[in-house]
Amino acid sequence: MSRSSHPFIAFDPVAFSLGPFDVHWYGIMYLLGFLFFWAGGSWLARHRSWWGWTPQMVGDVLFYGMLGVVIGGRLGYVLFYGLDSLLQDPWFLFRITQGGMSFHGGLLGVIVAMWWFGRRHGLGFWQVADFAAPLGPVGLGLGRIGNFIGGELWGRLSDAPWAMIFANAIQPGGWQSAELRAAWEAGALDHLARHPSQLYQAFGEGLALFALLAVYSRRPRPTAAVAGLFLVGYGCFRFAAEFFREPDGHIGFISGEWLTMGMVLSLPMVLAGLVVMVIAYRRQ
């Protein structure tokens, strides 16, 4: 019997249940990202005095940021990717347990949250954004790992040696299918192997971007420069990852066989980040 040379990704997306509530791995990754922000931000407040922050301020901005991520992420997903579903069923907006969060929507929510926090604490928006920017990539990377475990947002078909077979890409809820697992063991699904684009994004938007910002922000920089670099870095990593990521089925390619919605939303981030950095250094 031939055996597949590609891993079969079929994890249970539910980590555990608390009574009638299912706790998904994706939600756990969100929580770990928030915890890292609190721990890392508290460390920066104590050891990088030039930021002018206190641990109490970190807790406050995290609270507003969590609201911005969840509300903005859901609104962004519905508007950018699920508008048809919303028009058919307005309650779709509130069905967060069914999945559907957008980074770009979450970013807009966080921007509003940082502006509101800055007003309450007498800080400029860019002062808040510079402090938060180096702490965000870890949460982004963890979120992509949550996507991987949940078997969602998989990559395009590939014959690369490291390509993986995602059960949920073959059929909804495929992680539970004994027939699919048997077919994989027989080597009958190798032609359906895909790029593990979630892991590419976890590395780029998570680990690599975190390392870049951590090194860059080790000494004082012009106001807005750190936040500008975050926009440039994330936009570039996301744009590159879109070449390997399967476009959303209900949207497909925006133009030709390569331009995706993720690219369209990421390019303005890169341009905005470059403009912000140039202005920041000219004002120094």
Contacts in CASP RR format, 6 or more apart in sequence:
PFRMAT RR
TARGET T0000
AUTHOR 0000-0000-0000
METHOD contacts of the structure
MODEL  1
MSRSSHPFIAFDPVAFSLGPFDVHWYGIMYLLGFLFFWAGGSWLARHRSW
WGWTPQMVGDVLFYGMLGVVIGGRLGYVLFYGLDSLLQDPWFLFRITQGG
MSFHGGLLGVIVAMWWFGRRHGLGFWQVADFAAPLGPVGLGLGRIGNFIG
GELWGRLSDAPWAMIFANAIQPGGWQSAELRAAWEAGALDHLARHPSQLY
QAFGEGLALFALLAVYSRRPRPTAAVAGLFLVGYGCFRFAAEFFREPDGH
IGFISGEWLTMGMVLSLPMVLAGLVVMVIAYRRQ
1 185 0 8 1.000
1 186 0 8 1.000
2 186 0 8 1.000
2 187 0 8 1.000
3 185 0 8 1.000
3 186 0 8 1.000
3 187 0 8 1.000
4 165 0 8 1.000
4 184 0 8 1.000
4 185 0 8 1.000
4 186 0 8 1.000
4 187 0 8 1.000
4 188 0 8 1.000
4 189 0 8 1.000
4 190 0 8 1.000
5 161 0 8 1.000
5 190 0 8 1.000
6 163 0 8 1.000
6 164 0 8 1.000
6 165 0 8 1.000
6 189 0 8 1.000
6 190 0 8 1.000
6 193 0 8 1.000
7 164 0 8 1.000
7 165 0 8 1.000
8 164 0 8 1.000
8 165 0 8 1.000
8 167 0 8 1.000
8 180 0 8 1.000
8 181 0 8 1.000
8 184 0 8 1.000
8 189 0 8 1.000
9 148 0 8 1.000
9 151 0 8 1.000
9 164 0 8 1.000
9 165 0 8 1.000
9 166 0 8 1.000
9 167 0 8 1.000
9 175 0 8 1.000
9 196 0 8 1.000
10 166 0 8 1.000
10 167 0 8 1.000
10 168 0 8 1.000
10 174 0 8 1.000
10 175 0 8 1.000
10 176 0 8 1.000
10 177 0 8 1.000
10 180 0 8 1.000
10 181 0 8 1.000
11 25 0 8 1.000
11 149 0 8 1.000
11 150 0 8 1.000
11 151 0 8 1.000
11 175 0 8 1.000
12 175 0 8 1.000
13 24 0 8 1.000
13 25 0 8 1.000
13 26 0 8 1.000
13 149 0 8 1.000
13 150 0 8 1.000
13 151 0 8 1.000
13 175 0 8 1.000
14 22 0 8 1.000
14 23 0 8 1.000
14 24 0 8 1.000
14 25 0 8 1.000
15 23 0 8 1.000
15 24 0 8 1.000
15 25 0 8 1.000
15 28 0 8 1.000
16 23 0 8 1.000
17 23 0 8 1.000
22 97 0 8 1.000
24 150 0 8 1.000
25 146 0 8 1.000
25 149 0 8 1.000
25 150 0 8 1.000
26 99 0 8 1.000
26 143 0 8 1.000
26 146 0 8 1.000
26 147 0 8 1.000
26 149 0 8 1.000
26 150 0 8 1.000
27 146 0 8 1.000
28 146 0 8 1.000
29 139 0 8 1.000
29 142 0 8 1.000
29 143 0 8 1.000
29 145 0 8 1.000
29 146 0 8 1.000
30 69 0 8 1.000
30 139 0 8 1.000
30 142 0 8 1.000
30 143 0 8 1.000
32 139 0 8 1.000
32 142 0 8 1.000
33 136 0 8 1.000
33 138 0 8 1.000
33 139 0 8 1.000
33 142 0 8 1.000
33 143 0 8 1.000
34 62 0 8 1.000
34 66 0 8 1.000
34 139 0 8 1.000
36 135 0 8 1.000
36 138 0 8 1.000
36 139 0 8 1.000
36 142 0 8 1.000
37 58 0 8 1.000
37 62 0 8 1.000
37 132 0 8 1.000
37 135 0 8 1.000
37 136 0 8 1.000
37 138 0 8 1.000
37 139 0 8 1.000
38 58 0 8 1.000
38 59 0 8 1.000
38 62 0 8 1.000
40 58 0 8 1.000
40 135 0 8 1.000
41 53 0 8 1.000
41 55 0 8 1.000
41 58 0 8 1.000
41 131 0 8 1.000
41 135 0 8 1.000
42 55 0 8 1.000
42 58 0 8 1.000
44 51 0 8 1.000
44 53 0 8 1.000
44 58 0 8 1.000
44 131 0 8 1.000
44 134 0 8 1.000
44 135 0 8 1.000
45 51 0 8 1.000
45 52 0 8 1.000
45 53 0 8 1.000
45 54 0 8 1.000
45 55 0 8 1.000
45 57 0 8 1.000
45 58 0 8 1.000
46 55 0 8 1.000
50 220 0 8 1.000
51 131 0 8 1.000
53 131 0 8 1.000
57 121 0 8 1.000
60 117 0 8 1.000
60 120 0 8 1.000
60 121 0 8 1.000
61 113 0 8 1.000
61 114 0 8 1.000
61 117 0 8 1.000
61 128 0 8 1.000
61 131 0 8 1.000
61 132 0 8 1.000
64 113 0 8 1.000
64 114 0 8 1.000
64 116 0 8 1.000
64 117 0 8 1.000
65 109 0 8 1.000
65 110 0 8 1.000
65 113 0 8 1.000
65 114 0 8 1.000
65 117 0 8 1.000
67 113 0 8 1.000
68 106 0 8 1.000
68 109 0 8 1.000
68 110 0 8 1.000
68 112 0 8 1.000
68 113 0 8 1.000
69 106 0 8 1.000
69 109 0 8 1.000
69 110 0 8 1.000
70 96 0 8 1.000
70 101 0 8 1.000
71 109 0 8 1.000
72 102 0 8 1.000
72 105 0 8 1.000
72 106 0 8 1.000
72 108 0 8 1.000
72 109 0 8 1.000
73 101 0 8 1.000
73 102 0 8 1.000
73 103 0 8 1.000
73 105 0 8 1.000
73 106 0 8 1.000
73 109 0 8 1.000
74 93 0 8 1.000
74 96 0 8 1.000
74 100 0 8 1.000
74 101 0 8 1.000
74 102 0 8 1.000
75 93 0 8 1.000
75 105 0 8 1.000
76 102 0 8 1.000
76 104 0 8 1.000
76 105 0 8 1.000
76 106 0 8 1.000
76 108 0 8 1.000
77 100 0 8 1.000
77 101 0 8 1.000
77 102 0 8 1.000
77 105 0 8 1.000
78 85 0 8 1.000
78 86 0 8 1.000
78 92 0 8 1.000
78 93 0 8 1.000
79 86 0 8 1.000
79 105 0 8 1.000
80 102 0 8 1.000
80 104 0 8 1.000
80 105 0 8 1.000
80 261 0 8 1.000
80 265 0 8 1.000
81 100 0 8 1.000
81 102 0 8 1.000
81 248 0 8 1.000
81 250 0 8 1.000
81 251 0 8 1.000
81 261 0 8 1.000
82 92 0 8 1.000
82 250 0 8 1.000
84 250 0 8 1.000
85 92 0 8 1.000
86 92 0 8 1.000
86 93 0 8 1.000
103 140 0 8 1.000
103 238 0 8 1.000
104 262 0 8 1.000
104 265 0 8 1.000
104 266 0 8 1.000
104 269 0 8 1.000
107 269 0 8 1.000
110 132 0 8 1.000
111 129 0 8 1.000
114 125 0 8 1.000
114 128 0 8 1.000
114 129 0 8 1.000
114 132 0 8 1.000
115 125 0 8 1.000
115 128 0 8 1.000
117 123 0 8 1.000
117 128 0 8 1.000
118 124 0 8 1.000
118 125 0 8 1.000
118 127 0 8 1.000
118 128 0 8 1.000
126 223 0 8 1.000
126 224 0 8 1.000
126 227 0 8 1.000
126 280 0 8 1.000
127 223 0 8 1.000
129 224 0 8 1.000
129 226 0 8 1.000
129 227 0 8 1.000
129 230 0 8 1.000
130 217 0 8 1.000
130 221 0 8 1.000
130 223 0 8 1.000
130 224 0 8 1.000
130 225 0 8 1.000
130 226 0 8 1.000
130 227 0 8 1.000
132 227 0 8 1.000
133 213 0 8 1.000
133 217 0 8 1.000
133 226 0 8 1.000
133 227 0 8 1.000
133 228 0 8 1.000
133 229 0 8 1.000
133 230 0 8 1.000
134 210 0 8 1.000
134 213 0 8 1.000
134 214 0 8 1.000
134 216 0 8 1.000
134 217 0 8 1.000
134 226 0 8 1.000
134 230 0 8 1.000
136 210 0 8 1.000
136 230 0 8 1.000
137 205 0 8 1.000
137 206 0 8 1.000
137 207 0 8 1.000
137 209 0 8 1.000
137 210 0 8 1.000
137 213 0 8 1.000
137 230 0 8 1.000
137 234 0 8 1.000
138 206 0 8 1.000
138 210 0 8 1.000
139 206 0 8 1.000
140 201 0 8 1.000
140 205 0 8 1.000
140 206 0 8 1.000
140 209 0 8 1.000
140 234 0 8 1.000
141 201 0 8 1.000
141 202 0 8 1.000
141 205 0 8 1.000
141 206 0 8 1.000
141 207 0 8 1.000
142 202 0 8 1.000
143 202 0 8 1.000
144 153 0 8 1.000
144 198 0 8 1.000
144 199 0 8 1.000
144 201 0 8 1.000
144 202 0 8 1.000
144 205 0 8 1.000
144 206 0 8 1.000
145 198 0 8 1.000
145 199 0 8 1.000
145 202 0 8 1.000
146 198 0 8 1.000
147 153 0 8 1.000
147 198 0 8 1.000
148 196 0 8 1.000
148 198 0 8 1.000
148 199 0 8 1.000
148 202 0 8 1.000
150 168 0 8 1.000
150 175 0 8 1.000
151 166 0 8 1.000
151 167 0 8 1.000
151 168 0 8 1.000
151 169 0 8 1.000
151 175 0 8 1.000
151 198 0 8 1.000
152 168 0 8 1.000
152 198 0 8 1.000
153 197 0 8 1.000
153 198 0 8 1.000
153 245 0 8 1.000
153 246 0 8 1.000
154 166 0 8 1.000
154 168 0 8 1.000
154 169 0 8 1.000
154 194 0 8 1.000
154 195 0 8 1.000
154 196 0 8 1.000
154 197 0 8 1.000
154 198 0 8 1.000
154 245 0 8 1.000
154 246 0 8 1.000
155 194 0 8 1.000
155 195 0 8 1.000
155 196 0 8 1.000
155 197 0 8 1.000
155 198 0 8 1.000
155 244 0 8 1.000
155 245 0 8 1.000
155 246 0 8 1.000
156 194 0 8 1.000
156 195 0 8 1.000
156 197 0 8 1.000
156 244 0 8 1.000
156 245 0 8 1.000
156 246 0 8 1.000
157 191 0 8 1.000
157 192 0 8 1.000
157 193 0 8 1.000
157 194 0 8 1.000
158 193 0 8 1.000
158 194 0 8 1.000
158 195 0 8 1.000
158 244 0 8 1.000
159 193 0 8 1.000
160 193 0 8 1.000
160 195 0 8 1.000
162 196 0 8 1.000
163 193 0 8 1.000
163 194 0 8 1.000
163 195 0 8 1.000
163 196 0 8 1.000
164 193 0 8 1.000
164 194 0 8 1.000
164 196 0 8 1.000
165 184 0 8 1.000
165 189 0 8 1.000
165 190 0 8 1.000
165 192 0 8 1.000
165 193 0 8 1.000
165 194 0 8 1.000
166 194 0 8 1.000
167 173 0 8 1.000
167 174 0 8 1.000
167 175 0 8 1.000
167 177 0 8 1.000
167 180 0 8 1.000
167 181 0 8 1.000
168 174 0 8 1.000
168 175 0 8 1.000
169 192 0 8 1.000
169 194 0 8 1.000
169 246 0 8 1.000
170 180 0 8 1.000
170 189 0 8 1.000
170 192 0 8 1.000
171 177 0 8 1.000
171 180 0 8 1.000
174 180 0 8 1.000
180 189 0 8 1.000
183 189 0 8 1.000
194 246 0 8 1.000
195 244 0 8 1.000
195 245 0 8 1.000
197 241 0 8 1.000
197 244 0 8 1.000
197 245 0 8 1.000
197 246 0 8 1.000
200 241 0 8 1.000
200 244 0 8 1.000
200 245 0 8 1.000
201 237 0 8 1.000
201 238 0 8 1.000
201 241 0 8 1.000
201 245 0 8 1.000
204 237 0 8 1.000
204 241 0 8 1.000
205 234 0 8 1.000
205 237 0 8 1.000
205 238 0 8 1.000
205 241 0 8 1.000
208 237 0 8 1.000
209 230 0 8 1.000
209 233 0 8 1.000
209 234 0 8 1.000
209 237 0 8 1.000
212 229 0 8 1.000
212 233 0 8 1.000
213 226 0 8 1.000
213 229 0 8 1.000
213 230 0 8 1.000
216 226 0 8 1.000
216 229 0 8 1.000
217 226 0 8 1.000
221 280 0 8 1.000
222 280 0 8 1.000
222 281 0 8 1.000
222 283 0 8 1.000
222 284 0 8 1.000
223 280 0 8 1.000
223 283 0 8 1.000
224 276 0 8 1.000
224 277 0 8 1.000
224 279 0 8 1.000
224 280 0 8 1.000
225 276 0 8 1.000
225 277 0 8 1.000
225 280 0 8 1.000
225 281 0 8 1.000
227 273 0 8 1.000
227 276 0 8 1.000
228 272 0 8 1.000
228 273 0 8 1.000
228 274 0 8 1.000
228 276 0 8 1.000
228 277 0 8 1.000
228 280 0 8 1.000
229 273 0 8 1.000
229 277 0 8 1.000
231 269 0 8 1.000
231 270 0 8 1.000
231 272 0 8 1.000
231 273 0 8 1.000
231 276 0 8 1.000
232 269 0 8 1.000
232 270 0 8 1.000
232 273 0 8 1.000
232 274 0 8 1.000
232 277 0 8 1.000
233 270 0 8 1.000
234 266 0 8 1.000
234 269 0 8 1.000
235 266 0 8 1.000
235 267 0 8 1.000
235 269 0 8 1.000
235 270 0 8 1.000
236 266 0 8 1.000
236 270 0 8 1.000
238 262 0 8 1.000
238 266 0 8 1.000
238 269 0 8 1.000
239 262 0 8 1.000
239 263 0 8 1.000
239 266 0 8 1.000
239 267 0 8 1.000
239 270 0 8 1.000
242 260 0 8 1.000
242 262 0 8 1.000
242 263 0 8 1.000
242 266 0 8 1.000
243 258 0 8 1.000
245 260 0 8 1.000
247 253 0 8 1.000
247 260 0 8 1.000
247 261 0 8 1.000
248 261 0 8 1.000
251 260 0 8 1.000
251 261 0 8 1.000
252 260 0 8 1.000
252 261 0 8 1.000
253 259 0 8 1.000
253 260 0 8 1.000
254 260 0 8 1.000
254 261 0 8 1.000
254 263 0 8 1.000
254 264 0 8 1.000
END
